[in-house]
Amino acid sequence: MSLRTISIILVLLGIAALPWLLTTGYWRGILVLCAMNVLLALSLNLVMGYTGQLNLGQSAFFGIGAYVSTILIKTYGWNFWLAALAAVGAAGLLGLALAAFAVRLRGHYLAIASLGFAVITYQVLINWESVTQGVRGMYGILPPVPNTVALFYLVAGIAAVVYLLLDNLVRSPVGDTLRAIREDEISAASLGVNGAIWKAFAFSLGAAIAGLAGVFYPGFVGTLVPDAFGIIESFTMMAMVIVGGMGTMVGPVIGAVVLTFLPELLRGFGELRLMIYGLALTLVVLFMPGGMVQAWVSLRNRIRP
């Protein structure tokens, strides 16, 4: 048995033990939220970290997954899993549609275009009241499993599967192609790489994963309102990716865990907690520009004899 396999087994056992180490309903709820954030961070990292595309519209796909699945279940009586499949497909197709317009854009132009898509989606969720109920929201949404522990195992298990699939993807020639586009798209094109197709692939897959995270959100909170999918959520996802380590697989996971639990651990500081939270993020960006993973690698290399 390889060291990597042993590491995966130990990590999975650690995840399985978490609900029995954090036994209150509140902290078990935070665990569910953390598992969803891991999915969101992984989805954005595929686009930003491996393809080098600055996407600020990821919250839109999170919301699309949540609303499509909930509307199909509550309005049309669909089974949860069929509705989830349709929602993931809808998010992926809309990600592909955005990519059709965005693949020729780079840098801040792409950021503005994707941000505009997030704004449009948010406004649709607010104003299409006959379907989304607008700011009134949708209530009485039940989770697909009976309790919080089961929901955590479900979402965390799916996040682990997505992690392993993406890890194998980025280790394959596909990952080499995406990294080549990130480093120098013109040079990659000279080697026969069709950047537009591969960027569209990354956008679509990342959008589908974000939609998958959104599928579980309404049942977790029991309600669904547009404010949960505002622009600020996209920046939160981006912070998770950058703080953990963009362009690595484990980095966004660490970033999601840290930025999910840190605000909760700082609640004892009252009104100062947001200031401390912001200061911590600023210090990470200033002194660990490559993220926590790259900082750890650099430190390990320095202390090695």
N, C-alpha and C positions, 0 to 999 in steps of 0.2 A: 504494500500500500504506500503510495507516494506521500510526501510531506504535504502537498497541496490538498490531497483528499482528506488527510487527517485534520488539517486546519479547517476545512469546510465542515467536517463532522463536528468538531469542537464548537465552531461558531453556531451551528444549527442547534446543538444541545444547549448552548448559552441562551440563545433566543427563546427556546422552549421553556427555559427555567424562569424567564423574566416575570411572567404574571404571578408566579409563586414567591418571588422576591419582593415585588411591589404589589401588595395585597389589597390596597384600598381601591374603591371604584374610580376615584379621581385619577390616580396614577396609572391604572389600567387603561383608562381613556386616553391618557397622554401616550401610552404605548401604541395604541391604535393610530393616533394622529402621527406619531413618529414613523410608523410603517408606511402610511400614505405619503408622508414627506420624502421618504426614501425613494419611492416610485417616481415622485415628481422630480427629485434631484437627478435620478438616473436618466429620466426622459430628456431633461434639458442638457445634461452633460453630453449626451450623444450628439446634439446639435452644436453646442458651444465648444465643448472640450475636444471632440474628435473631428468635427468638420469645420470648426472655426467660424461658425455663423452666430452673430449676436442677435439672439431671438428674445424679444421682450413681450411676446404674446402668448407665453405658455399657459398663463392663467385662463385664457379663453378656452383652450382644449380641456382643461380641468373642469370648467363650467359646462362645456358641451357634453362631456361624459356624464356629469351629474344630472343635467336637465333632461337629456334624451332618455336615459334609463328610467328616471322617475316619471316622466310623462307617459312613457310606454307602459309602465307598471300601473300607475294610478288612474290614468285616463282610459287606456285600452285593455287593461287586465292581462298584460303579458307576464309570463314567468320571469323571475329575476334574471336568470342566467341568459335567456334569449334576449332580454332587454339589455343586459350588460354587453353581450356580443354585438348587438346593433349599435350601442353607444360607442363602443371602441372603434367599430368600423366607421361610424359617422365622424368621430374625431380624427381618425386617420385620413379619411377622404378630404376633410376640410383642411388638414395640414398639407395634403398634396395640392389642394387648390391654392392655398397661400404660397406654397413653394413655386407654383407655376408663375406667379408674379414676382416672387422674391429672389429666385435663384440668380438673377442677373445683378442683384444688388449686393453691396459689400459694406462692412463697417457701420457707420452711423446711419447710412441710408437704409440698410436692412433693419437696423434697430427701430428707426422711425416707422417704417412700413409695418413691422410686426406689432409695434405699440399701437398703431392705428387700428390694426385688426382686433386687438384686445379691447380697445375703446368701442369699436363698432359692435362687437359681441356683447359687451356689457350693456350697451344701450338697447340692443335687441332684447336681452333678458328683462330689462326694465319695462320697455314699452310694448312688447308683444303680450299684452295682459291676457288675451283670450286663450293663450297657450301656456305661458309661464306664470301667470298670476301676478306678474310684475313685482312691485315692492311689497305687496301683501304677502307674498311667499306661499309656499306649499307646506302643509303640516301633516302630522300623523304618519310620517314615513317610517316604515319598519325595516330593521336590518335583515339581511338574508339568513342570519343565524341567531340562536336564542339569547346569547349573552355577550358581554364585552370580551371575555376571555376567548370565546370561540371566534369572535370577529377579529381579534388580534392574531390568532393563529392563522386564520384565513388570509388576511391581508399580508401578514409577514411571510407566510408561505408563498404567496404569489410574488411578493417582492423578491424573495430569495430565488425563485425560478427565473424571474426577469433578469436578475443580476447575473445568474449563471449563463443564461442565453446571450446576454449582451457581452459578457466576459469572453465567451467563445467567439462571438462575432468580431470583437475588436482584436482578437488574437489571430484571426483568419486573414486571408488576403483582402477581404472587404475592409477590415480595420486599417490595413496598410494603405488602401486607396483613400479612405476618409482622411487619414493623417497627411497623406500627400497633398490633398486639396487644402487642408488647413495650413500647411507650411508654405506652399507656393502653387496656386491653382494654375498659373500659366505654365510652369514647368511640368506639372502633372498632365496638362493637356497635350504638351509636346510628346509625352509618353503614351498617348492614346486614351487617357482618362477623360470620360465625359463628365465634367464637373456638375453640369445642370442635373443630370439624371441622379447622380449620387447624392447631391445636396437635397433633391426632392425626396429621395429614399430616406435620408436622415430626418428631414422635417416630418414626413408622414409617420415613420416609426415612432419618433419622439412624441408626436401628437397623440398617437394611439395609446402609448403608455400613460401619458397624462390623463387621457380620457378614462383609462382603466382605473387610475387612482380616484377619479371623480365619481365613478360608479358606486364606490363604497361610502363616500362622504355623506350623502343624504340620510342613509340608514343609521350612520354613526351619530349624527347630531339630531335626527328626527325632524328637521325642518330644512327648507331650501329657499334661500333669498339671494338675489343678485350680488349683494355686498360681499358675499364670501368669495367672489371671483373678480374682485377689482384689480386694478393695475398693480397695487402694492404687493399682491400675491406673486406676480411675476418677478418683482425685485427680490422678494424673500427667497424664491427658488434660486435666483441667480446668486444670492449671497451664500446659500448652502453649497452650491457648486464651487464658488471661488474660495470660500473659507476652507472647505475640505481639501480641495486640490483638483482643479480643472484638468481634464485630459487623463485622469486616472480612473480606475473603476471603484476603488475603495474610498477615494477622497470624497465624492458626493455623499456617500453613505455616512461617513464620519461627520461631514458638514450638516447633514439632515438631523442626525442624532444630537449634535451639539446645539444647533439653533432651535431645536424643538424643546430640549430640556433646559437650556440656559435661562430663557425668560421665566420659566416656572421656578427654578431654583433662586432667582433674584426677586421673587415676589415679596420676600421679607424686607426688602429695602424700600418698599412703598413707591413713592413717586420718583425716587432716584433710580429705579430699576431700568427704565428706558435709557437714561443717560449712561449708566454703566454698560448696558447692552450695546449701545452705539459706540462707546469708547472701545469696548472689546473688539468689535468688528473693525474699527478704524486701525487699531494696533495690529491686528492680524494682517490686514491689507498692506500696511506700511512696512512691517518687519518680516512678514512671511508672504511675499507676493505670489509665491508658487503654491500657497495653501499649506495646511497642516501636514499633509503627506510628504510633500517635497521638503518641508522644514525638518521632518523627522529623518528623512533619507540623508539630508546634508549633515545633520547632527551625528547620525550613526557612522557616516564616512569619516567624520573628524575624529571620533573617539576610537576608531579602530586602529590597532597598532600597525 
